[in-house]
Amino acid sequence: MNSSPDNQKKKHKRRVRYSGTHPKAFHEKYKELQPEKYADDVNKIIQKGNTPAGMHRSICVNEILEFLQITPGQVGLDATLGYGGHTLEMLKCLDSKGHLYALDVDPIELPRTQKRLEGLGYGSDIITFKQTNFSNIDQVVLESGPLNFILADLGVSSMQIDNPERGFSYKSDGPLDLRLNPNKGMSASDRLKTMEQDELEGMLMENADEPHANVISHAIIDSIKRGIDITTTTQLQQIIEEALHFIPEKTRKEDVKKSCQRCFQALRIDVNSEYEVLYEFLEKLPATLAKGGRVAILSFHSGEDRLIKKSFQKFYREGIYSDIAPKPIRPTAEECYSNSRARSTKLRWAIKA
Ligand SMILES: C[S@@+](CC[C@H](N)C(=O)[O-])C[C@H]1O[C@@H](n2cnc3c(N)ncnc32)[C@H](O)[C@@H]1O
């Protein structure tokens, strides 16, 4: 053994662990998280039909613009700013004349999008950002005056889903939160503690048509009663997986995946009161639109689409809307192929009489 003083001085260096060619954790996706800086990498991801981390791909952009018929000088509202993809296209149509109001409840993503759009040269002369719920549209219109066009692109953005700290997905471990505005209301983890089994079962069925609502709700409530605090996405995913152990092995993996998706969706709808705020928004809509004003709404599941359809039909029968979409518009097959998140989208529209 060589134990010369020189060798003794040399500290043992640990071999750097090879982490592979692709980042696995959200925070490691540094290139994707700076889409402006790494355009080539981002384009490659999009071409493969995926959405780069930290970004959201807007859906039905052409169909929406074709319907809204925005002209310079108009005043409009993007009720769900998100990544600002639709907003940017609407701003281009305004051509520096008129004004756009952009709302989002999310206090984390809104400032990021605002900064990005301001960086592209869109300032307070043409756009006003407001961190508020779209159910407050009546307050916004006090400032904006009657609106010529309105867009609402419901649900969550890819940035929210992909960020494990928000707890929107069972696919990565994070706090079981699921709030669009984490500063308000109750996290999904706390909400579960307030529920009885039958209430939870009803919620899973009503918000997501979960076929295993009975066993899953029993498993969740039993765990809580045994003193288990369900604070993380992984804990909830494991409880669902164990509850569905009776499913034959051949289909179990796929069935568990679908049930997890549905249960997370149901919880998200509940903690954000999504049906309630959508109903309030739909009720207030006619009074906020100018004569001939146009509204387009993108929805992502049957519960939302039903509410929109019913509201549009009611106001049409009452003569408040002069025309409504006879049936929902779906994204093209090409768009669904290139962006899997577009597959469940339905677009409905109405025109104020
Ligand atoms: C599907 S994303 C919108 C994406 C956007 N159209 C784009 O092109 O980037 C939905 C956004 O609406 C926001 N949102 C959902 N419900 C809301 C509500 N009731 N009021 C205001 N914003 C809401 C979410 O926080 C999310 O940022």
Ligand as a Chemical Component Dictionary entry (heavy atoms), coordinates in Angstrom:
data_LIG
# 
_chem_comp.id                   LIG 
_chem_comp.type                 NON-POLYMER 
_chem_comp.pdbx_formal_charge   0 
_chem_comp.three_letter_code    LIG 
# 
loop_
_chem_comp_atom.comp_id 
_chem_comp_atom.atom_id 
_chem_comp_atom.alt_atom_id 
_chem_comp_atom.type_symbol 
_chem_comp_atom.charge 
_chem_comp_atom.model_Cartn_x 
_chem_comp_atom.model_Cartn_y 
_chem_comp_atom.model_Cartn_z 
_chem_comp_atom.pdbx_ordinal 
LIG C1  C1  C 0  -56.055 26.525 -19.578 1  
LIG S1  S1  S 1  -55.244 27.818 -18.746 2  
LIG C2  C2  C 0  -55.320 29.166 -19.868 3  
LIG C3  C3  C 0  -54.270 29.146 -20.912 4  
LIG C4  C4  C 0  -54.240 30.370 -21.800 5  
LIG N1  N1  N 0  -55.442 30.506 -22.553 6  
LIG C5  C5  C 0  -53.025 30.364 -22.688 7  
LIG O1  O1  O 0  -53.176 30.434 -23.922 8  
LIG O2  O2  O -1 -51.907 30.321 -22.181 9  
LIG C6  C6  C 0  -56.423 28.265 -17.561 10 
LIG C7  C7  C 0  -56.006 29.411 -16.658 11 
LIG O3  O3  O 0  -57.185 29.941 -16.081 12 
LIG C8  C8  C 0  -56.973 30.199 -14.729 13 
LIG N2  N2  N 0  -58.282 30.076 -14.085 14 
LIG C9  C9  C 0  -58.997 28.960 -13.866 15 
LIG N3  N3  N 0  -60.153 29.240 -13.257 16 
LIG C10 C10 C 0  -60.185 30.592 -13.108 17 
LIG C11 C11 C 0  -61.132 31.487 -12.562 18 
LIG N4  N4  N 0  -62.270 31.056 -12.040 19 
LIG N5  N5  N 0  -60.870 32.813 -12.614 20 
LIG C12 C12 C 0  -59.693 33.267 -13.157 21 
LIG N6  N6  N 0  -58.748 32.452 -13.663 22 
LIG C13 C13 C 0  -58.986 31.132 -13.652 23 
LIG C14 C14 C 0  -55.974 29.170 -14.281 24 
LIG O4  O4  O 0  -55.264 29.637 -13.153 25 
LIG C15 C15 C 0  -55.096 29.023 -15.521 26 
LIG O5  O5  O 0  -54.006 29.888 -15.475 27 
# 
loop_
_chem_comp_bond.comp_id 
_chem_comp_bond.atom_id_1 
_chem_comp_bond.atom_id_2 
_chem_comp_bond.value_order 
_chem_comp_bond.pdbx_ordinal 
LIG C1  S1  SING 1  
LIG S1  C2  SING 2  
LIG S1  C6  SING 3  
LIG C2  C3  SING 4  
LIG C3  C4  SING 5  
LIG C4  N1  SING 6  
LIG C4  C5  SING 7  
LIG C5  O1  DOUB 8  
LIG C5  O2  SING 9  
LIG C6  C7  SING 10 
LIG C7  O3  SING 11 
LIG C7  C15 SING 12 
LIG O3  C8  SING 13 
LIG C8  N2  SING 14 
LIG C8  C14 SING 15 
LIG N2  C9  SING 16 
LIG N2  C13 SING 17 
LIG C9  N3  DOUB 18 
LIG N3  C10 SING 19 
LIG C10 C11 SING 20 
LIG C10 C13 DOUB 21 
LIG C11 N4  SING 22 
LIG C11 N5  DOUB 23 
LIG N5  C12 SING 24 
LIG C12 N6  DOUB 25 
LIG N6  C13 SING 26 
LIG C14 O4  SING 27 
LIG C14 C15 SING 28 
LIG C15 O5  SING 29 
# 
